[in-house]
């Protein structure tokens, strides 16, 4: 009986296999052989598909299917017979003479353009974020990295970086997420992540949440996906970037729609997608959309909408994104720069040079699928004021199996179960989590070693006073403790033959707000006139441009206590009490109330803040991560020095405010504006005054001054030439679209203009030094040619205006730039 049952199953499976087969093909223009994107390939009224961008298609048939009908507007319809002897069909369509010209006889405008124009005009009624006062819904997302050909494999490859294994063999990564999405007018969006699990990891890989793999709307001017902004097909200026064509009409949920094909006009200038919009014939709303990109990556996005009659509104119901390696050049990161997806992240960077990304897998792909459900329209939506754009709830990583079974909107297949088992085994046996931590730490300027993160900036530096400054420093990491930290450094200057050091400890008071109380002692040197914001954005850089040429320092021994606290994801603060004993390296002296001070004590209370109201953040139980930088952003600081308290000698107050604004455009050009004001009053020694970030070495010849150009420093202003007790500076830079000489060689031209004005109340009080104020205003203009060779480029600047010097070479600076991606 068992034998007969087995035989019956075998016969049935054979019948099933032979009764269905998959055919593929390509549709081209018979005249010139060019592929016809989004041609309709129809087997029956219920079974039809559109060709891909390259004209290809794949279709599953049954034994009843005997012919294919292919249609494309402007071309003759073709029907071909299917045979069992062929599984690939090259279909050539003949253009007919009428094409669209017959339609154009009675229309001054391309009919597709008229439809798209109406869709753009009706965005206010059709875009849910404009048509509704509020809404909320839940979503389920499944994110996988898979391999089309290898399937599940148990063997591992030890020939490359450990992280490579998790990606490059079979299905390699799986995460699930459930969220509640909240929206209220005019522009408040929040996502509360209620459940998340990532196969194999003890802690979820939160970086996946910041990938922007779930864009809700195609109505926006910019369509953002994986850190790339594409021109929206229904943007207000869409006709500059896209051409449109009517392909067909169809019906979705019983409502008719125009099938509109869109294609980029300026692919080399503006990033655009190629695809099809299904626009409702009555409301001109999007019913469905598909878009693709071939080239640097192979990207396919599908949006589906559901019609709600009561609101007369189409709302997104589900979407899927598939990403495959293409010709390279796009930087798509899965674990925040830690693991690559074949050539999708083969972008040139220092980190990828030092720590490789594994071999390229052409069959590898990433897929993200999202289903929206439990929608509520125009009901009261309460959005926590302190919430980030994406907030992960405290217990999101602790959901039960029953929770996931109840909330999955996509079946969890046997393949998914095998993936979870495989990834869990690989990650645990090969310590993948540590590999990810190491690569992230290096990208942020640290080198982890056990419980200690070494500060890469402490290893070696050079300046005119110390010569080579060698040392070691860093801080403990979570391996030591999540509630306490120790930090310190020890360096030695070979020219001044002195050690400098710092030591400190801190305790975490609140994890979610990243509140720390720290105490530290420092014995070191500091540049005269420097002003450092406590909450300045510390982007790690390989080289500090100005540091090499600084020669005017003072010594200080400082004992300080500080509290850092994040009030909201957008507002970070730091509060510091500090007592510093100052001693001069040179002959400088400061006269205050008739007394000459060379060595003195400064006791200060300082509060600093960083406020980024237009940026969006991902807030997790363990971190606060920026997703989108929005502008303007504000950095500020106020400090007050007290005499007679903790031995302080002077009373003065210092205020600083910096406003940064940046406009990024679809053609990859950008304009940056930085405005900074510094103001001080009271008994202010020169050590605590302001310089304007000069970056021109005090040497006569141009080539002797050849060094590294800074970001917002004055390249033609000589060191120690100007000091102020109040100043205002303006920095403007405009980077043009990259010059696309080849796919890999794209230099950039940037125009620069800088201006600063200031004053100094009592210059005579500062002894044994000569300097000027900035009361007439200092100006310079320049340009940069960046990325001429790797990350290297050239900088040129010229000094003009009130402080213009007699000879050309005194006013001109020639330097190199360094812009390397870590």
HELIX and SHEET records of a PDB file:
HELIX    1   1 UNK A    2  UNK A   19  1                                  18    
HELIX    2   2 UNK A  101  UNK A  104  1                                   4    
HELIX    3   3 UNK A  111  UNK A  121  1                                  11    
HELIX    4   4 UNK A  123  UNK A  126  1                                   4    
HELIX    5   5 UNK A  128  UNK A  131  1                                   4    
HELIX    6   6 UNK A  164  UNK A  168  1                                   5    
HELIX    7   7 UNK A  206  UNK A  210  5                                   5    
HELIX    8   8 UNK A  238  UNK A  241  1                                   4    
HELIX    9   9 UNK A  342  UNK A  344  5                                   3    
HELIX   10  10 UNK A  350  UNK A  354  1                                   5    
HELIX   11  11 UNK A  396  UNK A  398  5                                   3    
HELIX   12  12 UNK A  401  UNK A  407  1                                   7    
HELIX   13  13 UNK A  414  UNK A  430  1                                  17    
HELIX   14  14 UNK A  432  UNK A  443  1                                  12    
HELIX   15  15 UNK A  456  UNK A  458  5                                   3    
HELIX   16  16 UNK A  547  UNK A  549  5                                   3    
HELIX   17  17 UNK A  686  UNK A  688  5                                   3    
HELIX   18  18 UNK A  703  UNK A  705  5                                   3    
HELIX   19  19 UNK A  763  UNK A  765  5                                   3    
HELIX   20  20 UNK A  808  UNK A  811  1                                   4    
SHEET    1   A 3 UNK A  56  UNK A  62  0                                        
SHEET    2   A 3 UNK A  20  UNK A  29 -1                                        
SHEET    3   A 3 UNK A  88  UNK A  93  1                                        
SHEET    1   B 4 UNK A  47  UNK A  50  0                                        
SHEET    2   B 4 UNK A  40  UNK A  44 -1                                        
SHEET    3   B 4 UNK A  67  UNK A  71 -1                                        
SHEET    4   B 4 UNK A  78  UNK A  81 -1                                        
SHEET    1   C13 UNK A 242  UNK A 252  0                                        
SHEET    2   C13 UNK A 255  UNK A 264 -1                                        
SHEET    3   C13 UNK A 274  UNK A 280 -1                                        
SHEET    4   C13 UNK A 286  UNK A 293 -1                                        
SHEET    5   C13 UNK A 297  UNK A 308 -1                                        
SHEET    6   C13 UNK A 313  UNK A 325 -1                                        
SHEET    7   C13 UNK A 364  UNK A 377 -1                                        
SHEET    8   C13 UNK A 134  UNK A 147 -1                                        
SHEET    9   C13 UNK A 173  UNK A 184 -1                                        
SHEET   10   C13 UNK A 188  UNK A 198 -1                                        
SHEET   11   C13 UNK A 390  UNK A 392  1                                        
SHEET   12   C13 UNK A 616  UNK A 619  1                                        
SHEET   13   C13 UNK A 624  UNK A 628 -1                                        
SHEET    1   D 2 UNK A 222  UNK A 225  0                                        
SHEET    2   D 2 UNK A 228  UNK A 231 -1                                        
SHEET    1   E 4 UNK A 446  UNK A 449  0                                        
SHEET    2   E 4 UNK A 452  UNK A 455 -1                                        
SHEET    3   E 4 UNK A 467  UNK A 476 -1                                        
SHEET    4   E 4 UNK A 460  UNK A 463 -1                                        
SHEET    1   F17 UNK A 446  UNK A 449  0                                        
SHEET    2   F17 UNK A 452  UNK A 455 -1                                        
SHEET    3   F17 UNK A 467  UNK A 476 -1                                        
SHEET    4   F17 UNK A 484  UNK A 493 -1                                        
SHEET    5   F17 UNK A 498  UNK A 510 -1                                        
SHEET    6   F17 UNK A 515  UNK A 527 -1                                        
SHEET    7   F17 UNK A 553  UNK A 568 -1                                        
SHEET    8   F17 UNK A 571  UNK A 584 -1                                        
SHEET    9   F17 UNK A 600  UNK A 611 -1                                        
SHEET   10   F17 UNK A 633  UNK A 641 -1                                        
SHEET   11   F17 UNK A 652  UNK A 664 -1                                        
SHEET   12   F17 UNK A 670  UNK A 682 -1                                        
SHEET   13   F17 UNK A 726  UNK A 735 -1                                        
SHEET   14   F17 UNK A 748  UNK A 759 -1                                        
SHEET   15   F17 UNK A 778  UNK A 789 -1                                        
SHEET   16   F17 UNK A 792  UNK A 800 -1                                        
SHEET   17   F17 UNK A 812  UNK A 818 -1                                        
SHEET    1   G 3 UNK A 595  UNK A 597  0                                        
SHEET    2   G 3 UNK A 589  UNK A 592 -1                                        
SHEET    3   G 3 UNK A 766  UNK A 767 -1                                        
SHEET    1   H 2 UNK A 694  UNK A 696  0                                        
SHEET    2   H 2 UNK A 714  UNK A 718  1                                        
END                                                                             
